[in-house]
Amino acid sequence: MTAIESPCIMLCSVDDTTGYCFGCGRTRAEIGAWLGMSPETRRAVMATLPARLQTIERKPRRETRRSRIARENASN
C-alpha cells in the first residue's frame, strides 16, 4: 500500500467562516494530526476536500496602492 501524500500546496490560511484551509481544504485539527493519521483516515479526509474547497468563498485580492493609483489616473 502506498503512502498518502499531503494535500498541502503551501497556501496556508484558514477561512474564518468554514474553518477550512484556502489551499488544501483541511481543518486546523486535520493539518496538525495529518502525520499521525492512518492511511484510511487520510483517504477519508482526502475524499472530502474537493467539496470543501467549493464551499470556501474566494475573495479577490485586495487592491494595492500601485493598482489604485493606476486606476485613478486612468479614469482622470
Phi and psi in degrees as GROMACS dihedral restraints (atoms count N, CA, C in turn):
[ dihedral_restraints ]
;  ai    aj    ak    al  type     phi  dphi    fc
    3     4     5     6     1   -87.6    20    10
    4     5     6     7     1   153.4    20    10
    6     7     8     9     1   -71.3    20    10
    7     8     9    10     1   147.2    20    10
    9    10    11    12     1   -88.8    20    10
   10    11    12    13     1   118.8    20    10
   12    13    14    15     1   -71.3    20    10
   13    14    15    16     1   157.8    20    10
   15    16    17    18     1   -72.2    20    10
   16    17    18    19     1   140.9    20    10
   18    19    20    21     1   -80.9    20    10
   19    20    21    22     1     2.4    20    10
   21    22    23    24     1   -59.9    20    10
   22    23    24    25     1   132.4    20    10
   24    25    26    27     1  -116.4    20    10
   25    26    27    28     1    17.6    20    10
   27    28    29    30     1    63.0    20    10
   28    29    30    31     1    33.6    20    10
   30    31    32    33     1  -122.7    20    10
   31    32    33    34     1    71.6    20    10
   33    34    35    36     1   -93.7    20    10
   34    35    36    37     1    99.4    20    10
   36    37    38    39     1  -155.4    20    10
   37    38    39    40     1   131.2    20    10
   39    40    41    42     1   -99.5    20    10
   40    41    42    43     1   131.9    20    10
   42    43    44    45     1   -69.9    20    10
   43    44    45    46     1   123.6    20    10
   45    46    47    48     1   -64.9    20    10
   46    47    48    49     1   -30.7    20    10
   48    49    50    51     1   -73.2    20    10
   49    50    51    52     1   -49.3    20    10
   51    52    53    54     1   -95.2    20    10
   52    53    54    55     1   -25.5    20    10
   54    55    56    57     1    83.0    20    10
   55    56    57    58     1     8.1    20    10
   57    58    59    60     1   -99.1    20    10
   58    59    60    61     1   145.2    20    10
   60    61    62    63     1   -66.8    20    10
   61    62    63    64     1   134.7    20    10
   63    64    65    66     1   -62.1    20    10
   64    65    66    67     1   -31.0    20    10
   66    67    68    69     1   -82.1    20    10
   67    68    69    70     1   -49.7    20    10
   69    70    71    72     1  -112.7    20    10
   70    71    72    73     1   -19.6    20    10
   72    73    74    75     1    91.9    20    10
   73    74    75    76     1    -1.9    20    10
   75    76    77    78     1   -83.7    20    10
   76    77    78    79     1   160.4    20    10
   78    79    80    81     1   -82.8    20    10
   79    80    81    82     1   166.4    20    10
   81    82    83    84     1   -58.6    20    10
   82    83    84    85     1   -41.6    20    10
   84    85    86    87     1   -62.6    20    10
   85    86    87    88     1   -42.0    20    10
   87    88    89    90     1   -67.3    20    10
   88    89    90    91     1   -39.0    20    10
   90    91    92    93     1   -61.9    20    10
   91    92    93    94     1   -45.9    20    10
   93    94    95    96     1   -66.8    20    10
   94    95    96    97     1   -32.0    20    10
   96    97    98    99     1   -93.0    20    10
   97    98    99   100     1    -6.0    20    10
   99   100   101   102     1   -51.5    20    10
  100   101   102   103     1   -48.7    20    10
  102   103   104   105     1   -63.9    20    10
  103   104   105   106     1   -27.3    20    10
  105   106   107   108     1   -92.5    20    10
  106   107   108   109     1    -4.0    20    10
  108   109   110   111     1   -75.7    20    10
  109   110   111   112     1   148.5    20    10
  111   112   113   114     1   -72.8    20    10
  112   113   114   115     1   159.2    20    10
  114   115   116   117     1   -57.2    20    10
  115   116   117   118     1   -35.5    20    10
  117   118   119   120     1   -65.9    20    10
  118   119   120   121     1   -42.6    20    10
  120   121   122   123     1   -66.3    20    10
  121   122   123   124     1   -41.6    20    10
  123   124   125   126     1   -60.3    20    10
  124   125   126   127     1   -43.5    20    10
  126   127   128   129     1   -60.8    20    10
  127   128   129   130     1   -40.7    20    10
  129   130   131   132     1   -63.2    20    10
  130   131   132   133     1   -43.1    20    10
  132   133   134   135     1   -64.9    20    10
  133   134   135   136     1   -46.0    20    10
  135   136   137   138     1   -58.0    20    10
  136   137   138   139     1   -35.4    20    10
  138   139   140   141     1   -66.3    20    10
  139   140   141   142     1   -26.1    20    10
  141   142   143   144     1   -87.3    20    10
  142   143   144   145     1   -16.1    20    10
  144   145   146   147     1   -63.7    20    10
  145   146   147   148     1   -44.6    20    10
  147   148   149   150     1   -57.4    20    10
  148   149   150   151     1   -42.8    20    10
  150   151   152   153     1   -67.4    20    10
  151   152   153   154     1   -38.9    20    10
  153   154   155   156     1   -62.1    20    10
  154   155   156   157     1   -44.9    20    10
  156   157   158   159     1   -62.4    20    10
  157   158   159   160     1   -26.8    20    10
  159   160   161   162     1   -71.3    20    10
  160   161   162   163     1   -22.9    20    10
  162   163   164   165     1   -86.1    20    10
  163   164   165   166     1   -13.3    20    10
  165   166   167   168     1   -79.3    20    10
  166   167   168   169     1   127.6    20    10
  168   169   170   171     1   -73.4    20    10
  169   170   171   172     1   120.1    20    10
  171   172   173   174     1   -89.5    20    10
  172   173   174   175     1   109.1    20    10
  174   175   176   177     1   -91.3    20    10
  175   176   177   178     1   141.5    20    10
  177   178   179   180     1   -65.0    20    10
  178   179   180   181     1   152.4    20    10
  180   181   182   183     1   -60.6    20    10
  181   182   183   184     1   147.2    20    10
  183   184   185   186     1   -67.8    20    10
  184   185   186   187     1   152.0    20    10
  186   187   188   189     1   -74.1    20    10
  187   188   189   190     1   129.4    20    10
  189   190   191   192     1   -81.7    20    10
  190   191   192   193     1   163.1    20    10
  192   193   194   195     1   -60.1    20    10
  193   194   195   196     1   -43.0    20    10
  195   196   197   198     1   -61.8    20    10
  196   197   198   199     1   -45.0    20    10
  198   199   200   201     1   -69.9    20    10
  199   200   201   202     1   -32.5    20    10
  201   202   203   204     1   -65.6    20    10
  202   203   204   205     1   -45.1    20    10
  204   205   206   207     1   -62.4    20    10
  205   206   207   208     1   -43.2    20    10
  207   208   209   210     1   -62.8    20    10
  208   209   210   211     1   -41.3    20    10
  210   211   212   213     1   -64.4    20    10
  211   212   213   214     1   -44.1    20    10
  213   214   215   216     1   -65.3    20    10
  214   215   216   217     1   -40.0    20    10
  216   217   218   219     1   -66.8    20    10
  217   218   219   220     1   -35.2    20    10
  219   220   221   222     1   -69.6    20    10
  220   221   222   223     1   -30.3    20    10
  222   223   224   225     1   -85.1    20    10
  223   224   225   226     1   -10.4    20    10
